[in-house]
C-alpha cells in the first residue's frame, strides 16, 4: 500500500470535506453549500460509499485529495502531505531512502518559527521600529499581528545567541537562511536593524523573511537566500491570507512588493499577493490559478513593469487565466496610493483593463501611427503579444482593431501574425488524415451524464447509435465511452470500476452524478433524456468541426495554398449536408 492509499484508508472523505464546509446528511450521502460559487441551496454532494465528492454548481469533483488541492490552492504532493499529517502518517516511511531530508526540513521550519517569535518580541521593545510601522506606515495592531511583523536587533549575533541556547547549531541556522558565514570569518545574523516580514507558504509554514531598513539606507530590502524550503521563483507572498477572499471574489490582485500587500490590507482589497519583483513564473501563477482564474496585475508603471506584463501573457494564456491590468493613476505603486487614500486603490482595482486593450493603449502613445515606421513598430509589438493569444475569435477581434488603427489590410496583418509563430505553417503536401473530433471542453458536464446513464442503465444505450468515442471532450471521457461502446450491455457498474482502475475516480464520479439525478426517473424518461444528450453531443461535435475547418481554410487562404483550400471547402460542404 502506498502513502496515498494509506491516507484514504485512514481518513473519511466526509470528515475531510467537513473541515472546510458544513455538511448535512442526505440519504446515503452528505450535502453542503459549494465553496466555489455563491449559492443559497446546497449543491455539493459527498459520497462516503464511493469516497468521492461532486459540486453540481461548478461541475467539479473527485476524491479527498482533489478537494484539498482546490481549497488550499496546492499541488498534489502538498495536498498529500497535508492529509498524511492529518492522518498521523510519517511519509518518510514510504520512501526508498531515510527520512533525513524530511527531518532537515522540519528542523528548518521550527527554527524559522522560533525566529519569527523572537523578532516579534524584539519589535515590542524597540520604539523606533514600532513608530516606523504604526506612525509612518499606518499599520494597526491587526495588520502587524496578521503578518507577524517583527524587528531584528542591530547586534551582529543577537538571534544566533538566542537560537543556540535553544539547541540550534550554526549550520542549522545557515540552512534556514538566518545566519551568514563568510570564508575565513565567523558567522553573523543575516538580518540586523531591519523590519522583519515573515514569508509563509500557502499552508502557513514559515519559509523565510523579507527585511526592510527603517531609513533610506541601501539595500532597502534583503531577502532570505534560497534554502531547502524557500525558492524565490515559486514563492507567493500573502497567499495564506488572501485565499479566502480570492475564493469569494473570484479574482486575485498581483503586486510587485511585499509591503504593497501589507499596505493593501488597510483597504478592502484583501485578495492581494506579491511575486518576488516583476518576474512572474509559471509556478507562481499555477498556485494562484488553482484558487482564482481572474488575475489582475498592479505592477509599477515603468519599463520593467510593462515588460513583465508582456512576459505574463503567454503564461496566463497557457493556463487559461484571464489577465487584466490595474493602472495606478495617483501613485507610482499601490503602497503610495493607499497612503494617500485606500479608496483610490480600491477604485483602481475595480477599473482594471483587459491586458490586450491596455497594451494597445500604451503602444498607441509610444509610436507615431501616421508614419510607416511607427506602424511597423506598433504592429511588431502588438502582434508579437497577440501571437500568444490562443482563441481565434479574440485574435480576429484585435487584428481588426489594429487594422483600423494603422489603416492596414487584414490579409497583410494576418500574414505578419503568422510570422510570429501563432499558426503552424502548412505542410507542402495537404494532410489527408481525418480530422479528429474533439468538442470544446467547456460546458461538457452533460457528457458525463450521458456516459453515466449508458453505464448505469444499459437500456439507454440505444442513444449511442450514431456516437463515436472521440466525440467526447476529455481523455477520461473518451476512455469510458470506448469501454461502453465496446462492452455494450454486457458489463455491470462494479465490473466497469474494476476494469477501469486507472480512471476509477472518474467512473465513480460519473455514476455518483447519475445516481443523484436519475435514480427516481422512470426507464422511459431516462431513455428520452439520454437521446437528447446524445443529440446535443453530436451537434457540438459538428460545430467544433466546422470551426476547425473555417480556421484551416483561413490559414490556407493566407498562405496561398489553393489546393488545400479547395479540399477543405469541399469537406466543409459535406459537413453542412450531414446536418440537414
N, C-alpha and C positions, 0 to 999 in steps of 0.2 A: 504494500500500500504506500503510495507517495504522499507528500505533505498535503496536497490538495484534497485527496480522498480522506485523509485523516481529519482534516478540518471539517469537511462536510459530514463525516461520521460523528463528530463530537458536537457540532452545532446544529440547531434547527433554524431553517430559513425564516420562520415567523418571528423568532427571537432576534435575529439579525436585523430584519426589516423593522421590527418593533422598536429597536433602539433609535430609529430615525423618525418614524411616524406612528401615530396611534392606530392600532388595528382592532377590528371587532370581528367576532365570529360570524360567519355567513355560510351556514350549512357545513360542508366538509372543509371549507376554505376560510380565509380571512380577507377582510376588505378594509381599505383606508383611503384617505384623500391623497391624490397624486402630489408628490413634492416637485414635479416637473412642470406643472401647469396650475393656473389659478382656477380652482373648481370648488363648488359647494357640495356636489354629490360625489361620494367615493367611487372611484373607477379603477383603483389599483387593487389587484387580486393576488393573494398568496396561497399557493397550494402546498400544504405540509406533505401530502402524499407524494407529489411529484418533485418536491423541493425546488420549485420554480416560482417566479412572480411575473405578472404582466400588468402594465399600465395601459388601459384602453384609451385614455385621453391622448397620450403621446405615442402610442404603439411601440413602446419599449418594454423589454422583458429579458429574462434569463435566470441565472442562478444567483446564489448569495454573493458570489464574487463580482458579478457584473453590477449588482445593485450598489455595493460598496464603492466600486470604481466610479460610478456615476455620481454618487452622493459626495464622495470625498475628492473627486477630480483627480484620481491617481491611476497609475497603470496597473496591470495585472499583478506584477511582482509585489508592489506596495500593498495592494488590497489583500493579497495572500498573507503578507507579513502581519497586517492588522488583525485579520481573522485568526491567524495562528496564535497571536498574542492573547486574543480574547478566549481562545480555546485552551490556553495554557500549554501550547506545543512549542518545543525547542526545535526550530527549523534546522539548526546545525546538525541535529542527529540524522537528518535525511540527506546530508551532503556526503560526498565521497571523500571529503577531507575533514580535518578537525575544525572545531568552532573557533579557532584563534581569531580569524578575520572578524567574525560577528562580535566576539568579546571585545576586540580592539575598538570597534565602532561604538559599542555600548559604553566603553570607558571614556571615549571622546564626548559622547552625548552628556554623560554625567559631569565631566569636567566643565563643559560649556554651561550647563545648567547652574552649577555652583558659581561660576564666574559671573553669570547674569545677576545672581543674588548679591554677590559681593559688590558689583558695580551699582546696583540699586541702593544698597546701604550707603555706599560712598557718596551717592548723589544727595541723600538726605543730610549729609554732613558738610556739604560744600555750597556755601551761599552763592558764589559766583556762577556755578553750574545751574543751580535752581533758578536764579534770576534770568539766566540766558533762556531757559526753556519756558518759564512762566511769563516773564515780563517782555522779553524780546520776541520770542516765537509765539507767545499767546496760547501755550498748551495748558489745558486744565488737568486736574488730578486724574480724570478718567482716561484721557489720552496717554498720559505718562504711564498709567497703570496698564492699559491695554497693550501698549507697545513695549512695556517693560524697559523703559529708558533708564540709563544709568550714567555714571561718571567714572572715568579711570584716573586715579590719582597721578600726580606728576612724578612721584618717586619711581626710579627705574626698575625696582623689583618688588613693588608693593603686592601685586597679585601673586607673583611667584612664591613669595614668603607665605602668604595666606594659604595657597593651594598645597604647598609642600607639607605644611603642618597637618593637612588632611589626607596625606598619603599619596599625592600625585607627584610623579617624578618629572624631572626637567624634560625628558624625552616625550613623555605623555603630553605635557603642556605644549611642546613643539608640534606634536602630531595634531593637536587640536587647534593650532594656529594662534595660541595665546602668548607664546614667547618666541623670540628670535635668537638664533645662535650664530654669530659671525665667526668666520675662520680665525682661530688664534685668539679669540676673546671670550669672555664669559657671556652667559645668557642675560637677556633683558626682556622686560614686558613688551609685548608687541604694541600695546596701546598705552599712551601716557598723556595726561592732561587734556582728555577729549570726552565729548559727549558720546556715550555708547548706545548704539541702536542694534539690538539683537536681531539676527536673521534666523528665521524658522522655516522648516519645510511645510508642506501643505497640511500635515497632521499635527503641527505644533512642536516638533522636535527641534531644539536649537542646533544650528549648523555653523554659526559664525557671527561676525559683527561688521557693522559699518561704524567708523569712528570719525566724528567731526570736531574740528577745532572750535574754540569759543570766540576767537577773534578772526582777523583776516589773514592769518598765517597760512603758509603753504607747506605741504599739500593740504587742501581743505578737507579732503576725505582720505581715509586709509581703510582698506577692506581686508578681511581675512584672506590669506593666500589659499590656494587650492589644497584641500585636505581629503581625507577618506570620506568625509560626509558633506563637504561643500565643493560645488562646481559652479563657477560663475555663469557658465553658459546654460546651465539648467535651472538655476535658482530664480524663483519668482517672489519678489518681496511683497509681503502683505496679504498673500493668498489665504492664509488661515483665518484672517479677519474679514476678508472680502467674500468668501464663498457663499454665505447665506444670502447676502444682498445681491450677488451676481445671479444666484439661482432664482430669486424672487423677481428681479427686474429683467432678467434675460439678456443683459449685456454687461461688458466689463470695460473700464476705462484704464488705459495703459499710459503711464507717465515714465519719464526718464529717471528721476531721482527718488531715493527712498524717503527723503524729507518731504517731497511733494505728496507722497502717500500719507504720511503722518499728518501733514497740514490739511489734507482733504477731509480728514475726519472731524475737522472743525465745522465742516459744512454737512449737507445731507448726502454728499457723494461718498458712500462707504464702499461701493463696489469698485475700488481702485487698487491697482497693483503696479509694481515697477519692474522693469528689466534693468539689468546692470548697464547703464548708459543707453545707447541707442541701437545696440546690435541685438535685435530680437532674433532668437533662434527657433528652429522647429520644435525643439524640446520644450521651450518655454510656452510657445503658443499652444502646443498639444495639451499641456496642463490646464491652460485657461479654457480651451475649446471644449474640453470634456464637461465643463460646467455652463459656459455661455458661448454661443456661436456668433454673437454680435460684438465685434471688437472695435473700440473707439480709441484711436491714438491721440495723445496730447503731448507729442514731442515738442521740444523747443523750436521756435520758428526761425531756424537758421539753416545754413547749407547742410550741416551734418544731419539735422532733423529731416530735411527734405530727402536726402539720400537714404536715410534709414527707412523712411516711409516707402520709397521705391523698392527697397530690399524686402520689405514686409509683404508686399503684394503677392509675389509668387508663392510665398509660404502660406498666406491666407487662402489663396486660390486652391492650392493642393489639398488643404484640409476642408475646404468648403465653407470657410468662415466669411461673414460679411464684414468688410473693413471700411471704416469711416474715419474722418479726421476732425479733430476738435481744434478750432482756430482760437488762439488766445488774443483777444482784441485789446486788452488793457494791461498786459504784463508779459514779461519775457518767459515766465514759466508759471505753472499752477500755484506754487508756493507764494510767489509775489502777488499773483492775482487774488488769492484767498486772503492775504494780509490786507489788501485794500477793501475787499468786500466778498464774503463767501457766496453771496447771491450771484455775483458776476461769474464765478466759476461754475455754479450750477447751471446758469443760462448758457454758457459756452458748451457744456456737455450736452444739453438739450438740442443745441443748434448744430450738432456735428453734421458734416457733409460727406456723402459717399466719396470714396477715395478717387475714382476716376474724374468726377466733377471737380474735386478740389485740385487735382494735379493739372487738369486742363486750364482751370482758372489761374493757377500760379504761372504756368508756362506762357499763357497769353500776355502776361505783364512783362515777361522776360525777353520776348522775341518780337521783332517787327514783322507782323503778318502781312504787310503791304509789299515786302521785298521778297525776292526769290530765295535769298539766303536765310531770311527769317522763317519762311515757310518750311524750308528744308530742315532747319534745326528744330523747329516746333514739331514737325511730323516725326522726326527721328526720336525725339524724347517721348512723345505720346504713344507712338506705335510700338516702341520697344517695351513699354509697360503694358499696352493693350495686348501684346502677343502672349502675355501670361494669363489673360482672361480666357477661361475655358468655354464659357457659354457663348454659342454662335450668335444668338439674338442680341446679347449685350454687346458683343463685338460689332455687330452691324449697326447698332444704335450709335456707338461712339465714332464709327467710321463716317456715318452720315453727318455727325456734328463736326468732325474735323474737316470733312469735305466742305461744309458751309463756311467754316471759319477761314479756311485757306483758299477757297474758290478752286478746289482741286476735284477732279472726277473720281467717282467711287472705284472704277476699274484700276486706275493708277494707284490709289491708296491701298486697294486690296492686294495688288501685286507687291507693293512695298511691304505690306504687313506679312506676306508670305516670306519675304527675305529675312524677317526677324525670327523665323522658325515656328510661327504659330500653326502652320499647316504642313503636314508631311508632303514632300514633293511626290508627284505621281510616278509610278514605275513606267519604264519605256514601253512595256507591254501591258495592255489592260488586264486587270485581275479578273479572271473568270469565276473565281470562287463565289459560292453562295454567301450572301450577306447573312451573318449570324444575328438572329433576332434577340434583342435584349430590351425589355421595357425599362422605362425610367424608374430607378429605384425609389423615387419619392412617391408617396401616396400608394404604396403597394400592399397595405395591410390586408386588403381584400383577397390577395393571392394566398396568404396564409389560411384564410377562411375556406377558400376553395379546396386547398390541399387537405385541411382538417376534415372537411365534410367527406371528401373522397376516401380518406383513410378510415375514419371512424364509422361511416355509414356507406358501405360498398354499393348500395342501391343507387347512390347519387353519381356513380362513376360514368353513367351514360353521358353526363355533361362534358366529359373529356374527349368526346369523339373526334373533334377537329383541333385538339390542343396538342402541341409539342412541348417537350420539357424545356426547350430553350426559349419559350415564351416568357418564362419566369425571370424575376429581376436579380436574384442573388444566387451565389454558388450553392448555398444550402437549400434554397427552394428548388433549384434545378435538380439537385441530387435527389430530394424527396419526390419530386414529380417523376423523375426517371424510374425510381423504385416502384411507385404506384402504377405507372403505365406498364411496367414490365410484369409486375405481380398480379395486376388486375384485382379480382376479388378473393384471391387465394391466400390472403395473409391477414392475421389478426394485428391489432394495435400493439399488443405485447411483443409479438414476434418482430414487428417493424422496429420497435425501440431496440431490440437485441441486434437486429441486422444492421442498424444504422448507428452504431455506438459512437462513431466519430462526430456525428451531429445529433447526439442523443438529446441534448438540452433543447435544440430547435424542434425536434419531433415532439417532445413533451410539451413544449410551449404551444405549438400548433394545436395539439389535442386538447390542451387546457382551455385555450380560447374558444375552440369549437364546443366543448362541454358547457362552458359558461353561457354561450349564446344560443345554442340549438338543442339542448337536451330536452326541452319542453315542447319542441316543434313536432308536428306530425311528419310522417315519412314523405308524403306528397309535398308538403311545404318546404322541406329540406331539399328535395329534388328541384323544385322550382327555383329556390334560392341558388343552388349550385349552377343551374343552367344560366341564370342571369350573371353570376360571377364569371363563368367561362366565356360568355359573350363579351363581357367587358374586357377580359384578358386578351381575347382575340383582337378586339378593336384597338386596344392600347398598343398591341404589338404592330398592327398595321400602321398606326400613327407614327410610331417610332421609326419604322422602316421608311416611311415617306419623308420624314425629316432628315434621316441619314442620307437618302438618295438626293434630296434637294441640296444638301451641303456638298455632296460629292460632285453633283452637276455643276455647282458654282466653282468648285476648285478646278474642274476640268476646263471650264469656260475661261477662268483667269489665266490658266497656263497654256491655253490654246490647243488643248488635246481634243480635237474634234471627234475622233473615232470613239474615244472613251465617253465623251459627252453624249453621242448618239446612242450608244449601248445603254447608258444609264437612263436616258429619257425613255427608251423602249421598256426598260424594267419598271419605270415609274408608271407608264401607261398600263402595263399588265397588272400592277398592283391596284390601280384605280378600278379596273374591270372586276377584280376579285371582290371589291367592296360593294359593288352594285347588286 
